[in-house]
C-alpha cells in the first residue's frame, strides 16, 4: 500500500529490446540511462536471443532492474492482437519466456526481478480471471515469487495476490484512461497522448498527486508505484529524460520498486 503522507517515490519502467534481428524499434541504450526498470521483450512479441543478452548486459551495468515482458506468441502483430490460448498452454509459454530471459540476466550478473505482460495479454488480464490465473501459474512454474507489474485492481493482481506473489501498481502517462481507471483501447481515437507537455503534466500528477483525469473529465485515483514510459514512440528517450528531470525537480524520488 502507498502511504499518502510519505514523500512521493516512483519507479520508471520502459519496454525495451523490442526488435528482431536487424530491425530495432527501441533506443535501448538511451532509455537505460533514464529508467530504473527494464521490461525486456522475451521473443514472443519482439526480441531475439542476441537482443535479450545485450539489453540484460546494459541493464546490469547501469543498475537497472530487469523484468520479463511476456506476451502472446505474436511477432507479426507485435503482441497487440487478441488471442485465445488454453490456460495450460499460456502458463507454459509465460514460464518459457521468463526462463529464457533469466539465462541472459544471470550471464550478465543479474536476475529477472519481476514480470509484466505486454499488449493484448496485459489488457486481457485486466478483466479475464482465467487468463490472469494462467499468467500467474506460469510465473510460479518459472520458479518463484517474482513481483507482478500491472494495472491496479486488475484480475492479474488479484490472481497474483491469491498466489501470494507481490504486486506493483503501474500507471501510463501517455495513455488515456476511462472513468473506471482502465486504459482506453488503442483502437479508439485519443487512446494515446502525443503532446509531450501533457505527458509530463500527467506524469507529475500520477507520481506526486496520485491522480489522473480520465477521458470524460473524471478525476480518478492512481495507486501506482511504477510509471511506464513507452519506448516505441518517436522521441521516447528525450521525453523520458524530460519526465525524469521534471519529477526530480518536483521532489519526487525516482527509484526502482525492486
Residue pairs with C-beta under 8 A, 6 or more apart in sequence:
1 223
2 169
2 210
2 223
2 225
4 210
7 251
7 253
8 207
8 208
8 210
8 251
8 252
8 253
9 225
9 252
9 253
9 254
9 255
10 206
10 207
10 224
10 225
10 226
10 227
10 247
10 252
10 253
10 254
10 255
11 36
11 37
11 168
11 225
11 226
11 227
11 254
11 255
11 256
11 257
12 34
12 35
12 36
12 37
12 226
12 227
12 229
12 240
12 243
12 244
12 254
13 35
13 36
13 37
13 38
13 39
13 67
13 116
13 149
13 170
13 226
13 227
13 228
13 229
14 26
14 31
14 34
14 35
14 37
14 38
14 39
14 228
14 229
14 230
14 231
14 236
14 240
15 26
15 39
15 41
15 69
15 118
15 228
15 230
15 231
15 232
16 26
16 28
16 31
16 32
16 38
16 39
16 40
16 41
16 55
16 59
16 231
17 26
17 28
17 38
17 40
17 41
17 46
17 47
17 51
17 52
17 54
17 55
18 25
18 26
18 41
18 45
18 46
18 47
18 78
18 231
18 232
19 25
19 26
19 46
19 47
19 48
19 51
20 46
20 47
20 48
20 51
20 75
21 48
24 51
25 46
25 231
25 232
26 231
26 232
26 236
27 231
27 236
27 237
28 54
28 55
28 58
28 231
29 58
30 237
31 38
31 229
31 231
31 236
31 237
31 240
32 38
32 55
32 58
32 59
32 62
32 64
33 62
34 229
34 237
34 240
34 241
34 244
35 64
35 229
35 240
36 64
36 65
36 254
36 255
36 256
37 64
37 65
37 67
37 113
37 114
37 149
37 226
37 256
37 257
37 258
38 55
38 59
38 64
38 65
38 66
38 67
39 67
39 68
39 69
39 116
39 118
39 149
39 228
40 47
40 52
40 55
40 56
40 59
40 66
40 67
40 68
40 69
40 101
41 47
41 51
41 52
41 69
41 71
41 118
42 52
42 68
42 69
42 70
42 71
42 97
42 98
42 100
42 101
43 49
43 52
43 97
43 100
44 70
44 71
44 72
44 73
44 74
44 75
44 79
44 93
44 97
45 69
45 71
45 72
45 74
45 75
45 77
45 78
45 79
45 80
45 118
45 119
46 75
46 78
46 79
49 100
49 104
52 100
52 101
52 104
53 104
53 107
53 108
55 66
56 66
56 101
56 104
56 105
56 107
56 108
56 110
57 104
57 107
57 108
58 64
59 65
59 66
59 108
59 110
60 66
60 105
60 108
60 109
60 110
61 108
64 256
65 113
65 114
65 256
65 257
65 258
66 101
66 105
66 108
66 110
66 111
66 112
66 113
67 112
67 113
67 114
67 115
67 116
67 149
68 97
68 98
68 101
68 102
68 112
68 114
68 115
68 116
68 146
69 116
69 117
69 118
70 93
70 94
70 97
70 98
70 115
70 116
70 117
70 118
70 121
70 135
70 138
71 79
71 97
71 117
71 118
71 119
71 120
71 121
72 79
72 81
72 83
72 85
72 90
72 93
72 119
72 120
72 121
73 83
73 93
74 80
74 81
74 83
74 119
74 120
78 119
79 118
79 119
79 120
79 121
80 119
80 120
80 186
81 120
82 120
82 124
83 120
85 93
85 131
85 134
87 130
87 131
87 133
87 134
87 137
88 134
90 131
90 134
90 135
90 138
91 134
91 135
91 137
91 138
91 141
92 138
92 141
93 138
94 115
94 134
94 135
94 137
94 138
94 139
94 141
94 142
95 138
95 139
95 141
95 142
98 112
98 115
98 138
98 139
98 142
98 146
99 142
99 143
101 112
102 111
102 112
102 142
105 111
105 112
112 146
113 146
113 147
113 256
113 258
114 146
114 147
114 148
114 149
114 168
114 257
114 258
115 135
115 139
115 146
115 147
115 148
115 149
116 122
116 148
116 149
116 150
116 170
117 125
117 135
117 150
117 156
121 131
121 135
122 150
122 151
123 183
123 185
124 131
124 132
125 131
125 132
125 135
125 150
125 154
125 155
125 156
126 150
126 151
126 154
126 155
126 156
126 182
126 183
127 154
127 155
128 155
129 155
129 158
129 159
132 154
132 155
132 156
132 158
132 159
133 159
135 148
135 156
135 159
136 148
136 156
136 159
136 160
136 162
136 163
136 165
137 163
139 146
139 148
139 160
139 163
139 165
140 163
140 165
145 164
145 165
145 166
146 165
146 166
147 165
147 166
147 167
147 168
147 257
147 258
148 156
148 157
148 160
148 165
148 166
148 167
148 168
149 168
149 170
149 226
150 156
150 157
150 160
150 167
150 168
150 169
150 170
151 157
151 169
151 170
151 181
151 182
151 183
152 169
152 170
152 181
152 222
152 223
152 224
153 181
157 167
157 169
160 166
160 167
161 167
168 225
168 226
168 257
169 222
169 223
169 224
169 225
169 226
170 224
170 225
170 226
170 227
170 228
171 206
171 212
171 222
171 224
171 226
171 227
171 228
172 183
172 227
172 228
172 230
173 193
173 199
173 200
173 202
173 203
173 206
173 227
173 228
173 229
173 243
174 192
174 193
174 194
174 199
174 202
174 229
174 230
174 233
175 183
175 184
175 191
175 192
175 193
176 183
176 184
176 190
176 191
176 192
176 193
176 214
176 215
177 183
177 184
177 212
177 213
177 214
177 215
177 220
178 184
178 214
178 215
178 216
179 214
179 215
179 216
179 218
179 220
181 214
181 220
181 221
181 222
183 191
184 190
184 191
184 215
185 191
186 192
190 215
192 233
193 199
193 202
194 233
196 235
196 239
196 242
199 239
199 243
200 239
200 242
200 243
200 246
202 212
203 227
203 243
203 246
203 247
204 246
204 247
204 250
204 252
205 211
205 212
205 213
205 222
206 212
206 222
206 224
206 227
207 224
207 227
207 247
207 250
207 252
208 247
208 250
208 251
208 252
210 221
210 222
210 223
210 224
211 219
211 220
211 221
211 222
212 219
212 220
212 222
213 219
213 220
214 220
225 257
226 257
227 243
229 236
229 239
229 240
229 243
230 236
233 239
244 254
247 254
248 254
